Amino acid sequence: MLDLLVRDAQIVDGTGAARRRGDVGVRDGRIVARGDVDELAAHTIDVDGAVVAPGFIDIHTHYDAQVLWDPTLSPSILHGVTSVVGGNCGFSVAPLTTEGAPYLMSMLARVEGMPLSALESALSWDWKTTADFFRRIEGTVAPNVGFMVGHSAIRRSVMGEAAKERTATPDEISAMQSLLRDGLAAGGLGFSSSIARSHNDAEGDPVPSRCASYEEIIELAAVCREFDGTCLEIVPHAGGEPFPEPVERLMVALTTSAGRPLDWNILHALASNRDEVNSKLAVSDRARTAGGKIVALLMPMPISLRLNFASGFVLDMLPGWDKLMALPHNAKLDLLHSRDGRERMRRSAEQATSRFAQWGSYQLADCFSPETRRYEGRTISDIAAEQGKEPFDALADIVVADNLRTSFGFAAVGDTRDDRQALQEALRDPRIVVGASDAGAHLDMIDTFRYTTVLLQSCVRDHELITLEEAVRLLTAVPAELHGLRDRGVLRTGAWADLVVFDEAVVGSGDVHTRADLPAGEARLFAESTGVDYVIVNGEIIVDHGEVTDHRPGRLLRSGRDTVTPALDV
């Protein structure tokens, strides 16, 4: 007898092949039959022609902390995600030292937008090794979850406070390699790092990985060659310009020294940045010639950042603002309230030709005081003209009135016909992998956790940029192959029964809203999905018509056991 039978579905198997009508039978967590299945089942779902596809795989998340207080990893599972990878950008939460725990918490709060009060109140922070951390997770989660071993965590564990002050000695690099070996032996999926200038800690200093020499990063990456089923990830550069030549050389050296694929974050394809996209994707060609593999993580939806002065993330890239955004809350408030202080801030920021210093272009998202709420949805340029003020003064006055909580950003871009054509070209480029959600991070800032259903709604149904079969392949088989996930990402006999059932006529994302359901009462952006009927992990239903069940069948994905060494051919 089958454990589960999904009857009368349109099977889209993840390979890109045309759909076929049929049934899917599941036993012991795996697919054991597809097509016309007449075997009895303990539980049958008649989906009446809905699509059944492999569960979606999100390889760039930051659920490292949330997994310990929310084993469902919401909202990703509501959008059809059945497997996630955390520990990206060098920001894993293990290895960990007692002395380093407060630093790691404050760093994650600053650079990844996780509320510090939630991190402090919800977690014990008493694990030490990657193996210790994994033991806390095994057998507790709804989706499958795996983790990279992060450079900043390793560096801080070995070098302490010096990790963000200087380059490492040969002995320190050797000690870091040992910690990385321990993490990979425990099942870490690979090594991650960051050299992006947007990654600063709570004191406004570069995070530990940014203080490493390129030689250190390469030597650490090379450890992955010793462990089957591992790969690499890096954030190489923040900004809208091509990679500098030394960064390109570093990226190629990483993949060739490790003999493992490297993915980098983040690519956003628009009509206005075609030259940048083509330049950055060219590093993949360079790597292939050298015998390696590099792919870009593409976000297939417009990204609307919600910035704020309370965290200061992204704003701290403006000249002179790195330390200012790290000031204590009241000191930052006093600076913005002071005429001299805000003038110094404005002059310093405007040294750069950055879009983030174009104050008038900002649109207010959320305001938090009676006198400012009426400005929600309006641009600063409109408000400044109405008030007869300079744009920065208009913005600063609102931010001060809101006690720094005001959220603001730019109107979403990427929805013109030319933008959609640029996105279509990128989606069909073998040098990209769809992903880069950052789910679990920047909780009040971005809503890209819903990219899977937005892709199906916007790129497939609304604008027909790609077929449904192509989209499912990009969300399943392609990321599974990049990480070498065993028997996942495809719907075939013998594969794990990670499945999503959806109505292609209505599948999409619900409205984004703020939901105060984090530890310590903190809030986050949230969105449900539409048209996702079932999400199934290892044969068990974890989402039933938008409702999260109490099943926790997710597997902790360990390198070597749950992965094979990924191929380097593009």
GUDOTOR-766659 format. One record per residue (C-alpha): x, y, z; residue number from 1. Coordinates in Angstrom, 2 decimals. Layout:
px  py  pz  lumdren
X  Y  Z  NUM $
...
! end
This chain:
px  py  pz  lumdren
0.00  0.00  0.00  1 $
1.10  3.55  -0.75  2 $
1.43  6.09  2.01  3 $
0.22  8.90  -0.27  4 $
-1.34  9.09  -3.72  5 $
-1.61  12.37  -5.64  6 $
-4.28  11.61  -8.24  7 $
-5.19  13.26  -11.56  8 $
-2.37  15.83  -11.72  9 $
-0.52  17.54  -14.49  10 $
2.99  16.29  -13.78  11 $
5.73  18.87  -14.43  12 $
8.81  16.89  -13.48  13 $
11.53  19.55  -13.20  14 $
13.57  18.43  -16.19  15 $
11.95  20.91  -18.57  16 $
10.02  18.13  -20.34  17 $
6.44  18.73  -21.36  18 $
3.80  18.06  -18.71  19 $
1.89  14.78  -18.61  20 $
-1.40  13.90  -16.95  21 $
-1.06  11.24  -14.30  22 $
-0.78  10.19  -10.67  23 $
2.13  10.16  -8.23  24 $
2.51  7.42  -5.62  25 $
4.64  7.80  -2.48  26 $
5.94  5.24  -0.01  27 $
8.51  5.66  2.78  28 $
9.17  9.26  1.78  29 $
10.03  8.52  -1.85  30 $
8.22  8.51  -5.17  31 $
7.56  4.90  -6.10  32 $
5.14  5.31  -9.02  33 $
4.01  7.91  -11.55  34 $
1.58  7.77  -14.43  35 $
-1.54  5.61  -14.11  36 $
-1.33  4.36  -10.53  37 $
-4.10  2.07  -9.27  38 $
-2.51  0.96  -6.00  39 $
-4.37  1.61  -2.76  40 $
-3.08  4.42  -0.54  41 $
-3.45  5.36  3.10  42 $
-4.10  8.93  2.00  43 $
-5.26  10.10  -1.44  44 $
-5.34  13.66  -2.73  45 $
-7.41  14.16  -5.86  46 $
-6.04  17.41  -7.32  47 $
-8.37  17.54  -10.36  48 $
-5.81  18.63  -12.94  49 $
-3.68  20.90  -10.78  50 $
0.07  20.92  -11.38  51 $
2.30  18.69  -9.27  52 $
5.97  19.56  -9.45  53 $
9.13  18.95  -7.42  54 $
9.32  21.16  -4.35  55 $
11.14  24.42  -4.92  56 $
14.73  24.78  -3.71  57 $
16.01  28.08  -2.30  58 $
19.79  27.97  -2.04  59 $
20.36  31.46  -0.63  60 $
18.66  31.99  2.71  61 $
19.63  33.15  6.19  62 $
17.38  30.92  8.27  63 $
20.30  29.98  10.55  64 $
18.77  31.62  13.64  65 $
15.07  31.35  12.78  66 $
15.30  27.58  12.36  67 $
15.73  27.31  16.14  68 $
12.54  29.22  17.00  69 $
10.48  28.49  13.89  70 $
11.09  25.00  12.48  71 $
8.53  25.65  9.72  72 $
10.80  28.32  8.17  73 $
7.87  30.48  7.23  74 $
7.00  32.14  4.96  75 $
9.10  30.19  2.45  76 $
7.14  26.95  2.75  77 $
3.91  28.81  1.96  78 $
5.46  29.62  -1.43  79 $
6.25  26.01  -2.31  80 $
9.79  25.79  -0.96  81 $
10.73  22.34  0.34  82 $
14.53  22.70  0.71  83 $
16.63  25.67  1.79  84 $
20.32  26.40  2.22  85 $
21.52  28.77  4.96  86 $
24.91  29.91  6.19  87 $
25.47  32.12  3.16  88 $
27.63  35.25  2.83  89 $
30.00  33.96  5.51  90 $
27.30  34.42  8.18  91 $
26.74  30.98  9.66  92 $
26.09  30.78  13.41  93 $
28.65  28.02  13.94  94 $
31.40  27.54  14.86  95 $
30.85  29.69  17.93  96 $
32.81  30.67  21.04  97 $
31.31  31.92  24.28  98 $
33.18  35.20  23.86  99 $
32.12  35.52  20.25  100 $
28.38  34.95  20.69  101 $
27.47  38.57  21.52  102 $
29.50  39.77  18.54  103 $
27.85  37.30  16.18  104 $
24.39  38.30  17.39  105 $
25.04  42.00  16.94  106 $
26.65  41.40  13.53  107 $
23.62  39.46  12.31  108 $
21.32  42.15  13.66  109 $
23.20  44.82  11.74  110 $
24.19  43.18  8.48  111 $
21.29  40.75  8.05  112 $
18.49  42.75  9.66  113 $
17.56  40.19  12.32  114 $
16.14  41.99  15.40  115 $
18.68  41.79  18.21  116 $
15.99  41.37  20.86  117 $
14.68  38.32  18.99  118 $
18.15  36.80  18.70  119 $
18.85  37.40  22.40  120 $
15.52  36.18  23.75  121 $
14.86  33.15  21.55  122 $
18.24  31.41  21.37  123 $
20.61  29.96  23.96  124 $
23.80  30.55  21.90  125 $
25.48  27.75  23.84  126 $
26.54  25.49  20.97  127 $
30.19  25.46  19.93  128 $
30.82  23.41  16.81  129 $
28.92  23.01  13.57  130 $
28.13  19.46  14.69  131 $
26.64  20.82  17.95  132 $
24.46  23.24  15.97  133 $
23.30  20.51  13.61  134 $
22.26  18.31  16.53  135 $
19.83  21.02  17.63  136 $
18.11  20.90  14.22  137 $
18.07  17.25  13.15  138 $
14.53  15.87  13.27  139 $
12.80  19.15  14.13  140 $
12.11  20.93  10.83  141 $
9.28  20.99  8.31  142 $
11.33  21.56  5.12  143 $
14.75  20.13  4.33  144 $
17.56  22.45  5.39  145 $
21.32  22.52  4.90  146 $
23.99  25.03  5.85  147 $
27.20  26.40  4.48  148 $
30.08  27.02  6.92  149 $
30.65  30.76  7.07  150 $
33.96  32.60  6.86  151 $
33.12  35.35  9.37  152 $
32.07  32.81  12.00  153 $
35.26  30.79  11.47  154 $
37.50  33.86  11.51  155 $
35.94  35.26  14.68  156 $
36.29  31.90  16.44  157 $
40.02  31.73  15.64  158 $
41.09  35.38  15.87  159 $
38.67  36.93  18.35  160 $
38.47  40.72  18.15  161 $
41.47  40.80  15.79  162 $
39.28  39.11  13.13  163 $
38.04  42.50  11.97  164 $
41.32  44.33  12.45  165 $
44.03  42.60  10.43  166 $
45.07  39.84  8.08  167 $
45.66  36.39  9.51  168 $
48.96  34.69  10.19  169 $
49.75  31.34  8.57  170 $
49.01  29.59  11.87  171 $
45.65  31.33  12.13  172 $
44.74  30.34  8.57  173 $
45.68  26.76  9.43  174 $
43.42  26.91  12.49  175 $
40.59  28.26  10.34  176 $
41.07  25.43  7.87  177 $
40.78  22.95  10.75  178 $
37.49  24.48  11.88  179 $
36.20  24.41  8.32  180 $
37.19  20.75  8.01  181 $
35.27  20.01  11.20  182 $
32.21  21.80  9.81  183 $
32.33  20.02  6.47  184 $
32.92  16.66  8.14  185 $
29.78  17.31  10.20  186 $
27.85  17.82  6.97  187 $
28.28  21.48  6.10  188 $
27.40  21.97  2.44  189 $
30.44  24.11  1.65  190 $
32.23  27.36  2.36  191 $
30.76  30.87  2.10  192 $
32.32  34.32  2.33  193 $
31.80  38.00  1.56  194 $
33.97  40.91  0.48  195 $
31.03  43.27  -0.17  196 $
31.41  46.75  1.22  197 $
27.76  46.71  2.33  198 $
28.64  44.14  4.99  199 $
29.57  46.03  8.15  200 $
29.15  44.95  11.76  201 $
27.33  46.67  14.61  202 $
30.23  49.05  15.20  203 $
30.39  50.09  11.56  204 $
33.54  48.08  10.89  205 $
33.95  45.57  8.05  206 $
32.74  42.09  9.00  207 $
35.59  39.60  9.62  208 $
35.62  38.08  6.13  209 $
36.21  41.51  4.61  210 $
39.48  41.81  6.52  211 $
40.89  38.61  5.05  212 $
43.47  38.57  2.31  213 $
42.39  36.99  -0.94  214 $
44.99  34.29  -0.31  215 $
43.21  33.37  2.93  216 $
39.86  33.04  1.19  217 $
41.39  30.85  -1.52  218 $
43.15  28.60  1.01  219 $
39.91  28.10  2.91  220 $
37.91  27.39  -0.23  221 $
40.46  24.75  -1.24  222 $
39.48  22.70  1.84  223 $
36.22  21.86  0.06  224 $
38.20  19.73  -2.40  225 $
38.72  17.27  0.45  226 $
34.97  16.70  0.98  227 $
32.47  15.22  -1.45  228 $
29.26  17.09  -2.15  229 $
30.47  20.58  -1.24  230 $
30.38  23.90  -3.06  231 $
31.20  27.61  -2.63  232 $
29.29  30.89  -2.27  233 $
30.46  34.50  -2.07  234 $
29.14  38.05  -2.14  235 $
31.87  39.59  -4.26  236 $
30.82  43.18  -4.71  237 $
28.07  45.62  -3.79  238 $
27.23  48.19  -6.40  239 $
26.09  48.61  -9.94  240 $
29.43  48.52  -11.67  241 $
31.38  45.61  -13.22  242 $
33.62  43.47  -11.06  243 $
37.12  44.90  -10.59  244 $
39.78  42.72  -12.19  245 $
41.22  41.52  -8.83  246 $
37.74  40.38  -7.76  247 $
37.29  38.42  -10.99  248 $
40.67  36.76  -10.46  249 $
39.67  35.86  -6.90  250 $
36.40  34.29  -8.02  251 $
38.09  32.18  -10.68  252 $
40.79  31.12  -8.21  253 $
38.14  30.02  -5.71  254 $
36.37  27.63  -8.05  255 $
39.56  26.22  -9.56  256 $
41.40  25.76  -6.25  257 $
38.44  23.96  -4.70  258 $
37.31  22.10  -7.82  259 $
33.80  23.13  -6.83  260 $
31.16  25.44  -8.35  261 $
30.90  28.99  -6.98  262 $
27.68  30.96  -6.88  263 $
27.60  34.69  -6.24  264 $
24.89  37.01  -5.04  265 $
23.12  39.03  -6.49  266 $
22.21  39.73  -10.13  267 $
19.21  41.84  -11.11  268 $
18.58  42.05  -14.85  269 $
17.06  45.30  -16.18  270 $
17.06  47.10  -19.50  271 $
19.18  49.81  -17.88  272 $
21.98  47.53  -16.67  273 $
22.53  45.19  -19.60  274 $
26.21  46.16  -19.88  275 $
26.77  45.45  -16.19  276 $
24.99  42.10  -16.44  277 $
26.98  41.03  -19.49  278 $
30.23  42.09  -17.86  279 $
29.52  40.21  -14.64  280 $
28.35  37.06  -16.39  281 $
31.57  37.04  -18.40  282 $
33.38  35.85  -15.26  283 $
31.55  32.54  -15.79  284 $
33.17  32.19  -19.22  285 $
36.55  32.99  -17.72  286 $
36.05  30.34  -15.05  287 $
34.97  27.70  -17.57  288 $
38.12  28.31  -19.61  289 $
40.16  27.81  -16.43  290 $
38.35  24.58  -15.55  291 $
35.95  25.95  -12.96  292 $
32.30  26.95  -12.73  293 $
30.76  30.25  -11.59  294 $
27.07  31.09  -11.68  295 $
25.16  34.22  -10.68  296 $
22.10  34.11  -8.44  297 $
19.32  35.99  -10.22  298 $
16.37  37.59  -8.49  299 $
13.48  37.28  -10.97  300 $
11.27  40.01  -9.49  301 $
11.55  43.72  -8.77  302 $
13.36  44.40  -5.51  303 $
11.83  47.15  -3.37  304 $
14.18  47.95  -0.50  305 $
12.67  49.36  2.67  306 $
15.49  51.27  4.33  307 $
15.49  52.89  7.74  308 $
17.85  54.88  9.91  309 $
17.36  52.58  12.92  310 $
19.40  49.75  11.37  311 $
21.19  51.86  8.78  312 $
21.87  48.85  6.55  313 $
22.73  49.91  2.96  314 $
22.77  53.55  4.08  315 $
26.09  52.74  5.74  316 $
27.66  52.45  2.27  317 $
27.38  56.22  1.84  318 $
30.71  58.03  2.39  319 $
31.34  58.59  6.09  320 $
28.13  56.93  7.16  321 $
29.56  53.54  8.19  322 $
30.34  54.72  11.72  323 $
27.35  57.08  11.88  324 $
24.87  54.27  11.23  325 $
26.55  52.25  13.99  326 $
25.97  54.96  16.61  327 $
23.61  54.17  19.50  328 $
20.00  54.94  18.76  329 $
19.77  58.16  20.77  330 $
23.08  59.49  19.45  331 $
21.89  58.89  15.89  332 $
18.60  60.60  16.69  333 $
20.40  63.61  18.18  334 $
22.60  63.87  15.09  335 $
19.60  63.94  12.76  336 $
17.79  66.42  15.00  337 $
20.74  68.81  15.06  338 $
21.01  71.29  12.20  339 $
24.82  70.98  12.14  340 $
24.70  67.20  12.45  341 $
22.35  66.60  9.59  342 $
24.25  69.07  7.39  343 $
27.47  67.14  8.01  344 $
25.68  63.92  7.13  345 $
24.25  65.36  3.94  346 $
27.56  66.82  2.73  347 $
29.41  63.59  3.49  348 $
26.86  61.40  1.69  349 $
26.67  63.62  -1.37  350 $
30.39  63.18  -2.05  351 $
29.33  60.04  -3.90  352 $
27.09  59.86  -6.95  353 $
25.01  57.18  -5.28  354 $
21.30  56.67  -5.80  355 $
21.06  56.28  -2.03  356 $
21.97  59.96  -1.65  357 $
19.18  61.05  -4.01  358 $
16.91  62.02  -1.14  359 $
14.05  63.33  -3.24  360 $
13.66  59.99  -5.02  361 $
12.77  58.10  -1.85  362 $
9.18  56.99  -1.38  363 $
7.88  56.55  2.14  364 $
6.56  53.07  2.97  365 $
5.71  53.05  6.68  366 $
5.49  56.00  9.08  367 $
4.90  55.65  12.80  368 $
3.64  58.92  14.30  369 $
0.30  60.71  13.96  370 $
1.87  63.65  12.13  371 $
3.81  61.51  9.62  372 $
1.38  58.74  8.66  373 $
-0.28  60.99  6.09  374 $
2.98  60.94  4.10  375 $
2.96  57.17  3.46  376 $
3.22  56.38  -0.25  377 $
4.52  59.84  -1.17  378 $
7.96  60.81  -2.43  379 $
10.29  63.00  -0.44  380 $
10.56  65.42  -3.38  381 $
6.80  66.00  -3.28  382 $
6.79  66.45  0.48  383 $
9.80  68.80  0.37  384 $
8.19  70.95  -2.33  385 $
4.98  71.14  -0.34  386 $
6.87  72.18  2.80  387 $
9.37  74.46  1.10  388 $
12.32  72.44  2.44  389 $
15.39  70.77  1.04  390 $
14.73  67.05  0.43  391 $
17.19  65.82  3.07  392 $
15.65  68.10  5.69  393 $
12.18  66.86  4.82  394 $
13.33  63.26  5.17  395 $
15.25  63.93  8.40  396 $
12.28  65.68  10.01  397 $
10.01  62.70  9.31  398 $
12.62  60.21  10.52  399 $
13.13  62.14  13.77  400 $
9.38  62.37  14.35  401 $
9.18  58.58  13.89  402 $
12.06  57.90  16.30  403 $
14.13  56.51  13.36  404 $
11.55  53.85  12.48  405 $
10.43  55.35  9.15  406 $
10.85  52.90  6.28  407 $
11.50  54.24  2.80  408 $
12.88  53.16  -0.56  409 $
12.61  53.63  -4.26  410 $
9.60  52.86  -6.38  411 $
9.94  49.34  -7.76  412 $
11.65  49.14  -11.13  413 $
11.83  46.30  -13.61  414 $
8.29  46.19  -14.95  415 $
8.62  47.78  -18.39  416 $
8.55  45.77  -21.62  417 $
12.29  46.33  -22.08  418 $
12.96  45.25  -18.50  419 $
10.98  42.07  -19.03  420 $
12.95  41.32  -22.17  421 $
16.20  41.73  -20.23  422 $
14.86  39.40  -17.54  423 $
13.78  36.87  -20.16  424 $
17.30  36.81  -21.60  425 $
18.77  36.29  -18.14  426 $
16.35  33.49  -17.25  427 $
17.47  31.58  -20.32  428 $
21.19  32.10  -19.67  429 $
22.94  28.93  -18.36  430 $
25.25  31.14  -16.31  431 $
22.47  32.04  -13.86  432 $
20.58  30.21  -11.14  433 $
17.30  31.66  -9.88  434 $
17.43  32.45  -6.18  435 $
19.02  35.04  -3.88  436 $
15.94  35.37  -1.67  437 $
17.80  36.19  1.59  438 $
14.78  34.66  3.35  439 $
15.21  34.87  7.10  440 $
17.18  38.12  6.83  441 $
16.38  41.81  6.29  442 $
13.04  41.02  7.83  443 $
11.67  44.56  7.67  444 $
13.40  45.46  4.43  445 $
12.77  43.05  1.53  446 $
10.05  40.64  0.40  447 $
12.05  38.45  -1.97  448 $
11.19  35.36  0.10  449 $
8.19  35.08  -2.28  450 $
10.18  34.95  -5.53  451 $
9.01  31.43  -6.37  452 $
5.33  32.27  -6.65  453 $
6.06  35.68  -8.19  454 $
8.07  33.91  -10.92  455 $
5.13  31.63  -11.69  456 $
2.65  34.49  -11.61  457 $
4.56  37.25  -13.38  458 $
7.13  35.59  -15.63  459 $
4.97  32.62  -16.66  460 $
1.28  33.52  -16.50  461 $
1.16  37.30  -16.84  462 $
3.99  37.97  -19.30  463 $
4.84  34.55  -20.79  464 $
8.59  35.14  -20.57  465 $
9.18  31.41  -20.08  466 $
7.01  28.32  -20.04  467 $
5.77  26.73  -16.85  468 $
8.05  23.75  -17.52  469 $
11.07  26.06  -17.84  470 $
10.15  27.93  -14.65  471 $
9.77  24.76  -12.61  472 $
13.14  23.52  -13.87  473 $
14.76  26.80  -12.75  474 $
13.20  26.44  -9.29  475 $
14.03  22.77  -8.83  476 $
16.50  20.79  -10.93  477 $
18.89  23.68  -11.58  478 $
19.58  24.60  -7.92  479 $
19.57  20.91  -6.97  480 $
22.28  20.21  -9.55  481 $
24.36  23.17  -8.40  482 $
24.48  21.81  -4.86  483 $
24.57  18.17  -5.91  484 $
21.42  17.33  -3.93  485 $
20.74  13.61  -4.14  486 $
17.35  12.63  -5.56  487 $
15.82  16.06  -5.20  488 $
14.69  18.67  -7.70  489 $
13.09  16.13  -10.04  490 $
9.84  14.20  -9.96  491 $
10.81  10.66  -10.88  492 $
10.59  7.19  -9.42  493 $
13.14  6.78  -6.62  494 $
13.44  10.49  -5.84  495 $
12.47  11.95  -2.49  496 $
8.82  12.96  -2.44  497 $
9.30  16.72  -2.13  498 $
6.29  18.03  -4.04  499 $
4.26  21.18  -4.55  500 $
0.72  21.13  -5.91  501 $
-0.62  24.37  -7.36  502 $
-3.27  25.83  -9.64  503 $
-1.37  27.50  -12.46  504 $
-4.32  29.81  -13.20  505 $
-4.09  31.56  -9.83  506 $
-0.70  30.70  -8.32  507 $
1.10  33.78  -7.07  508 $
1.90  35.85  -4.03  509 $
-0.54  37.50  -1.70  510 $
-0.12  41.09  -0.56  511 $
2.94  41.94  1.51  512 $
2.13  43.12  5.00  513 $
3.82  43.56  8.37  514 $
3.34  40.79  10.90  515 $
4.56  41.04  14.51  516 $
5.16  37.37  15.21  517 $
8.89  37.24  15.91  518 $
10.33  36.60  19.38  519 $
10.15  39.63  21.70  520 $
7.20  40.90  19.66  521 $
9.35  42.06  16.75  522 $
7.81  42.48  13.31  523 $
8.66  41.31  9.81  524 $
7.37  41.58  6.26  525 $
5.16  38.63  5.37  526 $
3.05  37.37  2.49  527 $
0.95  34.28  1.98  528 $
0.65  32.63  -1.42  529 $
-2.32  32.08  -3.68  530 $
-3.07  28.89  -5.56  531 $
-0.61  26.66  -3.65  532 $
-2.74  23.72  -2.56  533 $
-0.19  21.39  -0.97  534 $
3.48  21.41  -0.04  535 $
4.86  17.94  0.65  536 $
8.28  17.09  2.11  537 $
9.60  13.54  2.14  538 $
6.07  12.29  1.57  539 $
4.35  14.28  4.33  540 $
2.10  17.31  3.90  541 $
3.54  20.41  5.58  542 $
1.19  22.97  3.98  543 $
-2.46  22.22  3.23  544 $
-4.24  25.03  1.33  545 $
-2.24  27.75  3.05  546 $
-2.32  26.20  6.51  547 $
0.91  24.89  8.05  548 $
0.44  21.40  9.44  549 $
2.16  19.95  12.51  550 $
4.31  17.54  10.45  551 $
8.08  18.03  10.69  552 $
9.50  15.57  8.14  553 $
12.36  17.78  6.92  554 $
15.84  16.32  6.64  555 $
19.04  18.07  7.70  556 $
20.92  18.03  4.40  557 $
24.50  16.91  5.02  558 $
27.28  17.00  2.46  559 $
28.33  13.57  1.25  560 $
25.25  11.87  2.67  561 $
22.61  14.01  0.95  562 $
24.78  15.50  -1.79  563 $
27.18  14.40  -4.47  564 $
30.04  16.49  -5.78  565 $
28.49  18.94  -8.25  566 $
29.63  18.91  -11.85  567 $
31.73  21.82  -13.11  568 $
30.32  21.85  -16.62  569 $
27.83  24.69  -17.16  570 $
! end
